[in-house]
């Protein structure tokens, strides 16, 4: 017996940069995805965040225009 599973397309949202780059932990805080820097550190180090399709555990990762971040099945495009 085969089981077919439909996967819903992931939601995309935009984040507009106001500088040349933003750190990953600051992006999560600015988007109100986490409450504090400590919370951001935990979700990043636990591997819950992907940057450009790959799990990223560096909370200070610099994000620039063209990068995208996935957290809780939502993709945030950095513009």
PyMOL Python script that loads the backbone (N, CA, C, O; Angstrom):
from pymol import cmd

cmd.read_pdbstr("""\
ATOM      1  N   UNK A   1       0.852  -1.169   0.000  1.00  0.00           N
ATOM      2  CA  UNK A   1       0.000   0.000   0.000  1.00  0.00           C
ATOM      3  C   UNK A   1       0.901   1.236   0.000  1.00  0.00           C
ATOM      4  O   UNK A   1       1.857   1.322   0.771  1.00  0.00           O
ATOM      5  N   UNK A   2       0.588   2.169  -0.859  1.00  0.00           N
ATOM      6  CA  UNK A   2       1.334   3.424  -0.911  1.00  0.00           C
ATOM      7  C   UNK A   2       0.512   4.520  -0.264  1.00  0.00           C
ATOM      8  O   UNK A   2      -0.708   4.585  -0.413  1.00  0.00           O
ATOM      9  N   UNK A   3       1.206   5.368   0.452  1.00  0.00           N
ATOM     10  CA  UNK A   3       0.545   6.502   1.077  1.00  0.00           C
ATOM     11  C   UNK A   3       1.063   7.762   0.414  1.00  0.00           C
ATOM     12  O   UNK A   3       2.272   7.980   0.340  1.00  0.00           O
ATOM     13  N   UNK A   4       0.159   8.584  -0.066  1.00  0.00           N
ATOM     14  CA  UNK A   4       0.547   9.842  -0.685  1.00  0.00           C
ATOM     15  C   UNK A   4       0.375  10.971   0.324  1.00  0.00           C
ATOM     16  O   UNK A   4      -0.660  11.099   0.978  1.00  0.00           O
ATOM     17  N   UNK A   5       1.406  11.773   0.427  1.00  0.00           N
ATOM     18  CA  UNK A   5       1.367  12.883   1.362  1.00  0.00           C
ATOM     19  C   UNK A   5       1.541  14.174   0.577  1.00  0.00           C
ATOM     20  O   UNK A   5       2.473  14.310  -0.216  1.00  0.00           O
ATOM     21  N   UNK A   6       0.657  15.098   0.799  1.00  0.00           N
ATOM     22  CA  UNK A   6       0.777  16.409   0.161  1.00  0.00           C
ATOM     23  C   UNK A   6       1.469  17.342   1.135  1.00  0.00           C
ATOM     24  O   UNK A   6       1.059  17.477   2.288  1.00  0.00           O
ATOM     25  N   UNK A   7       2.514  17.979   0.659  1.00  0.00           N
ATOM     26  CA  UNK A   7       3.256  18.922   1.486  1.00  0.00           C
ATOM     27  C   UNK A   7       2.853  20.327   1.078  1.00  0.00           C
ATOM     28  O   UNK A   7       2.968  20.711  -0.086  1.00  0.00           O
ATOM     29  N   UNK A   8       2.384  21.078   2.042  1.00  0.00           N
ATOM     30  CA  UNK A   8       1.951  22.448   1.761  1.00  0.00           C
ATOM     31  C   UNK A   8       3.167  23.302   1.421  1.00  0.00           C
ATOM     32  O   UNK A   8       4.225  23.143   2.029  1.00  0.00           O
ATOM     33  N   UNK A   9       3.022  24.209   0.450  1.00  0.00           N
ATOM     34  CA  UNK A   9       4.141  25.098   0.146  1.00  0.00           C
ATOM     35  C   UNK A   9       4.447  25.989   1.343  1.00  0.00           C
ATOM     36  O   UNK A   9       3.551  26.385   2.089  1.00  0.00           O
ATOM     37  N   UNK A  10       5.723  26.293   1.510  1.00  0.00           N
ATOM     38  CA  UNK A  10       6.132  27.110   2.649  1.00  0.00           C
ATOM     39  C   UNK A  10       5.800  28.571   2.388  1.00  0.00           C
ATOM     40  O   UNK A  10       5.909  29.070   1.268  1.00  0.00           O
ATOM     41  N   UNK A  11       5.398  29.229   3.447  1.00  0.00           N
ATOM     42  CA  UNK A  11       5.047  30.646   3.373  1.00  0.00           C
ATOM     43  C   UNK A  11       6.330  31.475   3.294  1.00  0.00           C
ATOM     44  O   UNK A  11       7.318  31.175   3.965  1.00  0.00           O
ATOM     45  N   UNK A  12       6.298  32.524   2.463  1.00  0.00           N
ATOM     46  CA  UNK A  12       7.441  33.429   2.322  1.00  0.00           C
ATOM     47  C   UNK A  12       7.062  34.803   2.854  1.00  0.00           C
ATOM     48  O   UNK A  12       5.967  35.303   2.600  1.00  0.00           O
ATOM     49  N   UNK A  13       7.986  35.403   3.596  1.00  0.00           N
ATOM     50  CA  UNK A  13       7.808  36.773   4.072  1.00  0.00           C
ATOM     51  C   UNK A  13       9.103  37.522   3.793  1.00  0.00           C
ATOM     52  O   UNK A  13      10.165  36.911   3.675  1.00  0.00           O
ATOM     53  N   UNK A  14       9.017  38.840   3.689  1.00  0.00           N
ATOM     54  CA  UNK A  14      10.195  39.652   3.403  1.00  0.00           C
ATOM     55  C   UNK A  14      10.676  40.400   4.630  1.00  0.00           C
ATOM     56  O   UNK A  14       9.887  40.797   5.487  1.00  0.00           O
ATOM     57  N   UNK A  15      11.983  40.586   4.698  1.00  0.00           N
ATOM     58  CA  UNK A  15      12.601  41.439   5.704  1.00  0.00           C
ATOM     59  C   UNK A  15      13.489  42.423   4.955  1.00  0.00           C
ATOM     60  O   UNK A  15      14.409  42.014   4.246  1.00  0.00           O
ATOM     61  N   UNK A  16      13.222  43.710   5.108  1.00  0.00           N
ATOM     62  CA  UNK A  16      13.984  44.756   4.415  1.00  0.00           C
ATOM     63  C   UNK A  16      15.141  45.208   5.296  1.00  0.00           C
ATOM     64  O   UNK A  16      14.936  45.663   6.421  1.00  0.00           O
ATOM     65  N   UNK A  17      16.361  45.078   4.774  1.00  0.00           N
ATOM     66  CA  UNK A  17      17.553  45.518   5.505  1.00  0.00           C
ATOM     67  C   UNK A  17      17.612  47.036   5.573  1.00  0.00           C
ATOM     68  O   UNK A  17      17.234  47.726   4.626  1.00  0.00           O
ATOM     69  N   UNK A  18      18.089  47.551   6.700  1.00  0.00           N
ATOM     70  CA  UNK A  18      18.297  48.991   6.849  1.00  0.00           C
ATOM     71  C   UNK A  18      19.784  49.312   6.881  1.00  0.00           C
ATOM     72  O   UNK A  18      20.168  50.477   6.985  1.00  0.00           O
ATOM     73  N   UNK A  19      20.630  48.275   6.791  1.00  0.00           N
ATOM     74  CA  UNK A  19      22.083  48.429   6.796  1.00  0.00           C
ATOM     75  C   UNK A  19      22.649  47.416   5.795  1.00  0.00           C
ATOM     76  O   UNK A  19      21.897  46.785   5.053  1.00  0.00           O
ATOM     77  N   UNK A  20      23.959  47.267   5.778  1.00  0.00           N
ATOM     78  CA  UNK A  20      24.581  46.315   4.856  1.00  0.00           C
ATOM     79  C   UNK A  20      24.292  44.868   5.221  1.00  0.00           C
ATOM     80  O   UNK A  20      24.220  44.006   4.345  1.00  0.00           O
ATOM     81  N   UNK A  21      24.125  44.595   6.519  1.00  0.00           N
ATOM     82  CA  UNK A  21      23.872  43.234   6.975  1.00  0.00           C
ATOM     83  C   UNK A  21      23.140  43.280   8.312  1.00  0.00           C
ATOM     84  O   UNK A  21      23.028  44.329   8.946  1.00  0.00           O
ATOM     85  N   UNK A  22      22.642  42.109   8.721  1.00  0.00           N
ATOM     86  CA  UNK A  22      22.051  41.941  10.048  1.00  0.00           C
ATOM     87  C   UNK A  22      22.485  40.573  10.556  1.00  0.00           C
ATOM     88  O   UNK A  22      22.577  39.617   9.786  1.00  0.00           O
ATOM     89  N   UNK A  23      22.751  40.486  11.852  1.00  0.00           N
ATOM     90  CA  UNK A  23      23.112  39.204  12.447  1.00  0.00           C
ATOM     91  C   UNK A  23      21.869  38.326  12.567  1.00  0.00           C
ATOM     92  O   UNK A  23      20.754  38.823  12.728  1.00  0.00           O
ATOM     93  N   UNK A  24      22.079  37.026  12.486  1.00  0.00           N
ATOM     94  CA  UNK A  24      20.969  36.075  12.534  1.00  0.00           C
ATOM     95  C   UNK A  24      20.146  36.225  13.806  1.00  0.00           C
ATOM     96  O   UNK A  24      18.917  36.236  13.739  1.00  0.00           O
ATOM     97  N   UNK A  25      20.794  36.340  14.964  1.00  0.00           N
ATOM     98  CA  UNK A  25      20.023  36.470  16.202  1.00  0.00           C
ATOM     99  C   UNK A  25      19.227  37.773  16.236  1.00  0.00           C
ATOM    100  O   UNK A  25      18.116  37.808  16.764  1.00  0.00           O
ATOM    101  N   UNK A  26      19.788  38.840  15.677  1.00  0.00           N
ATOM    102  CA  UNK A  26      19.066  40.116  15.618  1.00  0.00           C
ATOM    103  C   UNK A  26      17.869  40.041  14.671  1.00  0.00           C
ATOM    104  O   UNK A  26      16.834  40.657  14.927  1.00  0.00           O
ATOM    105  N   UNK A  27      18.008  39.291  13.581  1.00  0.00           N
ATOM    106  CA  UNK A  27      16.890  39.121  12.651  1.00  0.00           C
ATOM    107  C   UNK A  27      15.717  38.440  13.348  1.00  0.00           C
ATOM    108  O   UNK A  27      14.572  38.871  13.216  1.00  0.00           O
ATOM    109  N   UNK A  28      16.010  37.373  14.092  1.00  0.00           N
ATOM    110  CA  UNK A  28      14.942  36.661  14.800  1.00  0.00           C
ATOM    111  C   UNK A  28      14.242  37.566  15.805  1.00  0.00           C
ATOM    112  O   UNK A  28      13.024  37.499  15.971  1.00  0.00           O
ATOM    113  N   UNK A  29      15.029  38.421  16.482  1.00  0.00           N
ATOM    114  CA  UNK A  29      14.433  39.354  17.449  1.00  0.00           C
ATOM    115  C   UNK A  29      13.615  40.428  16.734  1.00  0.00           C
ATOM    116  O   UNK A  29      12.512  40.757  17.170  1.00  0.00           O
ATOM    117  N   UNK A  30      14.148  40.979  15.636  1.00  0.00           N
ATOM    118  CA  UNK A  30      13.434  42.027  14.899  1.00  0.00           C
ATOM    119  C   UNK A  30      12.111  41.526  14.318  1.00  0.00           C
ATOM    120  O   UNK A  30      11.146  42.284  14.215  1.00  0.00           O
ATOM    121  N   UNK A  31      12.071  40.267  13.944  1.00  0.00           N
ATOM    122  CA  UNK A  31      10.847  39.683  13.405  1.00  0.00           C
ATOM    123  C   UNK A  31       9.900  39.200  14.501  1.00  0.00           C
ATOM    124  O   UNK A  31       8.829  38.667  14.208  1.00  0.00           O
ATOM    125  N   UNK A  32      10.293  39.384  15.766  1.00  0.00           N
ATOM    126  CA  UNK A  32       9.511  38.937  16.925  1.00  0.00           C
ATOM    127  C   UNK A  32       9.264  37.427  16.920  1.00  0.00           C
ATOM    128  O   UNK A  32       8.225  36.957  17.384  1.00  0.00           O
ATOM    129  N   UNK A  33      10.225  36.681  16.396  1.00  0.00           N
ATOM    130  CA  UNK A  33      10.128  35.224  16.400  1.00  0.00           C
ATOM    131  C   UNK A  33      10.616  34.658  17.723  1.00  0.00           C
ATOM    132  O   UNK A  33      10.241  33.553  18.114  1.00  0.00           O
ATOM    133  N   UNK A  34      11.462  35.432  18.414  1.00  0.00           N
ATOM    134  CA  UNK A  34      11.956  35.078  19.744  1.00  0.00           C
ATOM    135  C   UNK A  34      11.801  36.303  20.628  1.00  0.00           C
ATOM    136  O   UNK A  34      11.702  37.425  20.131  1.00  0.00           O
ATOM    137  N   UNK A  35      11.779  36.091  21.932  1.00  0.00           N
ATOM    138  CA  UNK A  35      11.570  37.199  22.858  1.00  0.00           C
ATOM    139  C   UNK A  35      12.858  37.894  23.256  1.00  0.00           C
ATOM    140  O   UNK A  35      12.878  39.107  23.462  1.00  0.00           O
ATOM    141  N   UNK A  36      13.944  37.120  23.364  1.00  0.00           N
ATOM    142  CA  UNK A  36      15.198  37.679  23.850  1.00  0.00           C
ATOM    143  C   UNK A  36      16.364  37.123  23.044  1.00  0.00           C
ATOM    144  O   UNK A  36      16.211  36.184  22.262  1.00  0.00           O
ATOM    145  N   UNK A  37      17.527  37.723  23.252  1.00  0.00           N
ATOM    146  CA  UNK A  37      18.735  37.208  22.622  1.00  0.00           C
ATOM    147  C   UNK A  37      19.077  35.809  23.112  1.00  0.00           C
ATOM    148  O   UNK A  37      19.589  34.982  22.358  1.00  0.00           O
ATOM    149  N   UNK A  38      18.786  35.555  24.389  1.00  0.00           N
ATOM    150  CA  UNK A  38      19.017  34.222  24.938  1.00  0.00           C
ATOM    151  C   UNK A  38      18.151  33.172  24.277  1.00  0.00           C
ATOM    152  O   UNK A  38      18.602  32.058  24.010  1.00  0.00           O
ATOM    153  N   UNK A  39      16.909  33.531  24.015  1.00  0.00           N
ATOM    154  CA  UNK A  39      15.990  32.622  23.323  1.00  0.00           C
ATOM    155  C   UNK A  39      16.492  32.376  21.901  1.00  0.00           C
ATOM    156  O   UNK A  39      16.457  31.245  21.418  1.00  0.00           O
ATOM    157  N   UNK A  40      16.960  33.433  21.229  1.00  0.00           N
ATOM    158  CA  UNK A  40      17.512  33.300  19.876  1.00  0.00           C
ATOM    159  C   UNK A  40      18.696  32.340  19.891  1.00  0.00           C
ATOM    160  O   UNK A  40      18.808  31.475  19.022  1.00  0.00           O
ATOM    161  N   UNK A  41      19.579  32.490  20.876  1.00  0.00           N
ATOM    162  CA  UNK A  41      20.756  31.630  20.997  1.00  0.00           C
ATOM    163  C   UNK A  41      20.348  30.165  21.094  1.00  0.00           C
ATOM    164  O   UNK A  41      20.954  29.303  20.458  1.00  0.00           O
ATOM    165  N   UNK A  42      19.324  29.887  21.886  1.00  0.00           N
ATOM    166  CA  UNK A  42      18.876  28.507  22.091  1.00  0.00           C
ATOM    167  C   UNK A  42      18.331  27.900  20.799  1.00  0.00           C
ATOM    168  O   UNK A  42      18.722  26.794  20.428  1.00  0.00           O
ATOM    169  N   UNK A  43      17.430  28.610  20.109  1.00  0.00           N
ATOM    170  CA  UNK A  43      16.830  28.029  18.901  1.00  0.00           C
ATOM    171  C   UNK A  43      17.864  27.871  17.790  1.00  0.00           C
ATOM    172  O   UNK A  43      17.780  26.936  16.994  1.00  0.00           O
ATOM    173  N   UNK A  44      18.840  28.783  17.729  1.00  0.00           N
ATOM    174  CA  UNK A  44      19.888  28.673  16.707  1.00  0.00           C
ATOM    175  C   UNK A  44      20.809  27.495  17.034  1.00  0.00           C
ATOM    176  O   UNK A  44      21.091  26.674  16.161  1.00  0.00           O
ATOM    177  N   UNK A  45      21.274  27.405  18.267  1.00  0.00           N
ATOM    178  CA  UNK A  45      22.187  26.324  18.642  1.00  0.00           C
ATOM    179  C   UNK A  45      21.521  24.952  18.627  1.00  0.00           C
ATOM    180  O   UNK A  45      22.202  23.936  18.488  1.00  0.00           O
ATOM    181  N   UNK A  46      20.200  24.912  18.769  1.00  0.00           N
ATOM    182  CA  UNK A  46      19.476  23.640  18.697  1.00  0.00           C
ATOM    183  C   UNK A  46      19.216  23.201  17.254  1.00  0.00           C
ATOM    184  O   UNK A  46      18.620  22.148  17.027  1.00  0.00           O
ATOM    185  N   UNK A  47      19.663  24.008  16.269  1.00  0.00           N
ATOM    186  CA  UNK A  47      19.516  23.631  14.869  1.00  0.00           C
ATOM    187  C   UNK A  47      18.131  23.848  14.304  1.00  0.00           C
ATOM    188  O   UNK A  47      17.759  23.206  13.322  1.00  0.00           O
ATOM    189  N   UNK A  48      17.355  24.744  14.906  1.00  0.00           N
ATOM    190  CA  UNK A  48      15.987  24.984  14.449  1.00  0.00           C
ATOM    191  C   UNK A  48      15.909  26.021  13.328  1.00  0.00           C
ATOM    192  O   UNK A  48      14.830  26.268  12.789  1.00  0.00           O
ATOM    193  N   UNK A  49      17.052  26.632  12.971  1.00  0.00           N
ATOM    194  CA  UNK A  49      17.063  27.714  11.982  1.00  0.00           C
ATOM    195  C   UNK A  49      17.928  27.303  10.798  1.00  0.00           C
ATOM    196  O   UNK A  49      19.030  26.780  10.968  1.00  0.00           O
ATOM    197  N   UNK A  50      17.413  27.546   9.600  1.00  0.00           N
ATOM    198  CA  UNK A  50      18.193  27.295   8.385  1.00  0.00           C
ATOM    199  C   UNK A  50      18.494  28.623   7.707  1.00  0.00           C
ATOM    200  O   UNK A  50      17.648  29.516   7.662  1.00  0.00           O
ATOM    201  N   UNK A  51      19.706  28.744   7.183  1.00  0.00           N
ATOM    202  CA  UNK A  51      20.102  29.909   6.400  1.00  0.00           C
ATOM    203  C   UNK A  51      20.479  29.402   5.014  1.00  0.00           C
ATOM    204  O   UNK A  51      21.351  28.545   4.870  1.00  0.00           O
ATOM    205  N   UNK A  52      19.816  29.938   4.003  1.00  0.00           N
ATOM    206  CA  UNK A  52      20.052  29.533   2.613  1.00  0.00           C
ATOM    207  C   UNK A  52      19.942  28.013   2.434  1.00  0.00           C
ATOM    208  O   UNK A  52      20.706  27.405   1.684  1.00  0.00           O
ATOM    209  N   UNK A  53      18.980  27.420   3.137  1.00  0.00           N
ATOM    210  CA  UNK A  53      18.681  25.999   2.982  1.00  0.00           C
ATOM    211  C   UNK A  53      19.490  25.057   3.847  1.00  0.00           C
ATOM    212  O   UNK A  53      19.239  23.852   3.828  1.00  0.00           O
ATOM    213  N   UNK A  54      20.465  25.565   4.615  1.00  0.00           N
ATOM    214  CA  UNK A  54      21.291  24.713   5.456  1.00  0.00           C
ATOM    215  C   UNK A  54      21.160  25.114   6.917  1.00  0.00           C
ATOM    216  O   UNK A  54      21.079  26.302   7.231  1.00  0.00           O
ATOM    217  N   UNK A  55      21.139  24.132   7.809  1.00  0.00           N
ATOM    218  CA  UNK A  55      21.065  24.413   9.232  1.00  0.00           C
ATOM    219  C   UNK A  55      22.257  25.260   9.643  1.00  0.00           C
ATOM    220  O   UNK A  55      23.397  24.950   9.300  1.00  0.00           O
ATOM    221  N   UNK A  56      21.988  26.335  10.383  1.00  0.00           N
ATOM    222  CA  UNK A  56      23.035  27.248  10.818  1.00  0.00           C
ATOM    223  C   UNK A  56      23.008  27.335  12.341  1.00  0.00           C
ATOM    224  O   UNK A  56      21.960  27.584  12.936  1.00  0.00           O
ATOM    225  N   UNK A  57      24.160  27.129  12.965  1.00  0.00           N
ATOM    226  CA  UNK A  57      24.245  27.203  14.413  1.00  0.00           C
ATOM    227  C   UNK A  57      25.081  28.403  14.874  1.00  0.00           C
ATOM    228  O   UNK A  57      25.437  28.499  16.048  1.00  0.00           O
ATOM    229  N   UNK A  58      25.390  29.311  13.951  1.00  0.00           N
ATOM    230  CA  UNK A  58      26.162  30.512  14.290  1.00  0.00           C
ATOM    231  C   UNK A  58      25.203  31.680  14.510  1.00  0.00           C
ATOM    232  O   UNK A  58      24.644  32.210  13.549  1.00  0.00           O
ATOM    233  N   UNK A  59      25.009  32.082  15.752  1.00  0.00           N
ATOM    234  CA  UNK A  59      24.043  33.146  16.021  1.00  0.00           C
ATOM    235  C   UNK A  59      24.504  34.495  15.489  1.00  0.00           C
ATOM    236  O   UNK A  59      23.672  35.375  15.271  1.00  0.00           O
ATOM    237  N   UNK A  60      25.798  34.686  15.274  1.00  0.00           N
ATOM    238  CA  UNK A  60      26.317  35.940  14.742  1.00  0.00           C
ATOM    239  C   UNK A  60      26.456  35.943  13.230  1.00  0.00           C
ATOM    240  O   UNK A  60      27.068  36.854  12.672  1.00  0.00           O
ATOM    241  N   UNK A  61      25.901  34.944  12.557  1.00  0.00           N
ATOM    242  CA  UNK A  61      25.976  34.841  11.100  1.00  0.00           C
ATOM    243  C   UNK A  61      25.452  36.127  10.476  1.00  0.00           C
ATOM    244  O   UNK A  61      24.345  36.565  10.788  1.00  0.00           O
ATOM    245  N   UNK A  62      26.247  36.733   9.593  1.00  0.00           N
ATOM    246  CA  UNK A  62      25.837  37.972   8.938  1.00  0.00           C
ATOM    247  C   UNK A  62      24.971  37.642   7.735  1.00  0.00           C
ATOM    248  O   UNK A  62      25.364  36.874   6.856  1.00  0.00           O
ATOM    249  N   UNK A  63      23.788  38.234   7.711  1.00  0.00           N
ATOM    250  CA  UNK A  63      22.854  38.030   6.604  1.00  0.00           C
ATOM    251  C   UNK A  63      22.836  39.281   5.744  1.00  0.00           C
ATOM    252  O   UNK A  63      22.773  40.401   6.252  1.00  0.00           O
ATOM    253  N   UNK A  64      22.889  39.078   4.451  1.00  0.00           N
ATOM    254  CA  UNK A  64      22.878  40.191   3.506  1.00  0.00           C
ATOM    255  C   UNK A  64      21.729  40.007   2.529  1.00  0.00           C
ATOM    256  O   UNK A  64      21.088  38.957   2.502  1.00  0.00           O
ATOM    257  N   UNK A  65      21.476  41.024   1.735  1.00  0.00           N
ATOM    258  CA  UNK A  65      20.413  40.966   0.737  1.00  0.00           C
ATOM    259  C   UNK A  65      20.605  39.740  -0.151  1.00  0.00           C
ATOM    260  O   UNK A  65      21.704  39.489  -0.644  1.00  0.00           O
ATOM    261  N   UNK A  66      19.543  38.987  -0.349  1.00  0.00           N
ATOM    262  CA  UNK A  66      19.591  37.780  -1.158  1.00  0.00           C
ATOM    263  C   UNK A  66      19.602  36.505  -0.323  1.00  0.00           C
ATOM    264  O   UNK A  66      19.305  35.428  -0.841  1.00  0.00           O
ATOM    265  N   UNK A  67      19.941  36.611   0.966  1.00  0.00           N
ATOM    266  CA  UNK A  67      19.904  35.449   1.848  1.00  0.00           C
ATOM    267  C   UNK A  67      18.458  35.161   2.248  1.00  0.00           C
ATOM    268  O   UNK A  67      17.594  36.033   2.160  1.00  0.00           O
ATOM    269  N   UNK A  68      18.211  33.938   2.683  1.00  0.00           N
ATOM    270  CA  UNK A  68      16.896  33.618   3.233  1.00  0.00           C
ATOM    271  C   UNK A  68      17.055  32.734   4.458  1.00  0.00           C
ATOM    272  O   UNK A  68      17.975  31.922   4.552  1.00  0.00           O
ATOM    273  N   UNK A  69      16.135  32.915   5.389  1.00  0.00           N
ATOM    274  CA  UNK A  69      16.163  32.214   6.668  1.00  0.00           C
ATOM    275  C   UNK A  69      14.857  31.453   6.828  1.00  0.00           C
ATOM    276  O   UNK A  69      13.785  31.991   6.553  1.00  0.00           O
ATOM    277  N   UNK A  70      14.943  30.206   7.270  1.00  0.00           N
ATOM    278  CA  UNK A  70      13.741  29.417   7.523  1.00  0.00           C
ATOM    279  C   UNK A  70      13.654  29.100   9.010  1.00  0.00           C
ATOM    280  O   UNK A  70      14.597  28.586   9.611  1.00  0.00           O
ATOM    281  N   UNK A  71      12.515  29.414   9.579  1.00  0.00           N
ATOM    282  CA  UNK A  71      12.262  29.114  10.986  1.00  0.00           C
ATOM    283  C   UNK A  71      10.790  28.795  11.139  1.00  0.00           C
ATOM    284  O   UNK A  71       9.934  29.552  10.681  1.00  0.00           O
ATOM    285  N   UNK A  72      10.493  27.685  11.778  1.00  0.00           N
ATOM    286  CA  UNK A  72       9.122  27.221  11.998  1.00  0.00           C
ATOM    287  C   UNK A  72       8.319  27.184  10.700  1.00  0.00           C
ATOM    288  O   UNK A  72       7.180  27.648  10.648  1.00  0.00           O
ATOM    289  N   UNK A  73       8.925  26.627   9.658  1.00  0.00           N
ATOM    290  CA  UNK A  73       8.295  26.384   8.357  1.00  0.00           C
ATOM    291  C   UNK A  73       7.895  27.648   7.598  1.00  0.00           C
ATOM    292  O   UNK A  73       7.056  27.591   6.699  1.00  0.00           O
ATOM    293  N   UNK A  74       8.480  28.774   7.950  1.00  0.00           N
ATOM    294  CA  UNK A  74       8.261  30.024   7.219  1.00  0.00           C
ATOM    295  C   UNK A  74       9.616  30.506   6.735  1.00  0.00           C
ATOM    296  O   UNK A  74      10.591  30.495   7.485  1.00  0.00           O
ATOM    297  N   UNK A  75       9.674  30.929   5.480  1.00  0.00           N
ATOM    298  CA  UNK A  75      10.923  31.430   4.893  1.00  0.00           C
ATOM    299  C   UNK A  75      10.873  32.953   4.872  1.00  0.00           C
ATOM    300  O   UNK A  75       9.915  33.557   4.390  1.00  0.00           O
ATOM    301  N   UNK A  76      11.926  33.552   5.405  1.00  0.00           N
ATOM    302  CA  UNK A  76      12.054  35.004   5.449  1.00  0.00           C
ATOM    303  C   UNK A  76      13.140  35.416   4.462  1.00  0.00           C
ATOM    304  O   UNK A  76      14.312  35.088   4.646  1.00  0.00           O
ATOM    305  N   UNK A  77      12.744  36.139   3.411  1.00  0.00           N
ATOM    306  CA  UNK A  77      13.676  36.606   2.395  1.00  0.00           C
ATOM    307  C   UNK A  77      14.251  37.935   2.820  1.00  0.00           C
ATOM    308  O   UNK A  77      13.511  38.882   3.087  1.00  0.00           O
ATOM    309  N   UNK A  78      15.578  38.013   2.887  1.00  0.00           N
ATOM    310  CA  UNK A  78      16.251  39.258   3.267  1.00  0.00           C
ATOM    311  C   UNK A  78      16.451  40.072   2.004  1.00  0.00           C
ATOM    312  O   UNK A  78      17.075  39.607   1.049  1.00  0.00           O
ATOM    313  N   UNK A  79      15.924  41.282   2.000  1.00  0.00           N
ATOM    314  CA  UNK A  79      15.998  42.158   0.807  1.00  0.00           C
ATOM    315  C   UNK A  79      16.790  43.392   1.103  1.00  0.00           C
ATOM    316  O   UNK A  79      16.959  44.241   0.227  1.00  0.00           O
TER     317      UNK A  79
END
""", "prot")
cmd.dss("prot")
cmd.show_as("cartoon", "prot")
cmd.util.cbc("prot")
cmd.orient("prot")
